[in-house]
Amino acid sequence: AKPAAVEEIPKIYRSQIDWQFIKMLDLLENNIRPWVRKRVKKFLGEEEKDLINFVMAQLQSRKPPEVIEQEMEIAFGKKEARKFTTDLWKELFSFSKSVAKYK
């Protein structure tokens, strides 16, 4: 697979995610995991636990969205993988933006 041209990468992928804050409030487990579970179930028709755990592991090791998107293509196909990852990043970013309220 040839690397995607730069302009193809969604803007949200460049957003600063506040991983410190997300870790501090355990948002990956409390908020993101249920979100991922719902999306996977909606797309695949079942809660594919291995896939959900895989996504969570990718996030825990702070893999970049491009990498996650590529991995998700196997399960979801290209278009859905892009949508899933873009929405996931918007979700993560929304927590990063809410940081301001706690400081």
Beta strands, then each sheet from edge to edge (+ up, - down):
end
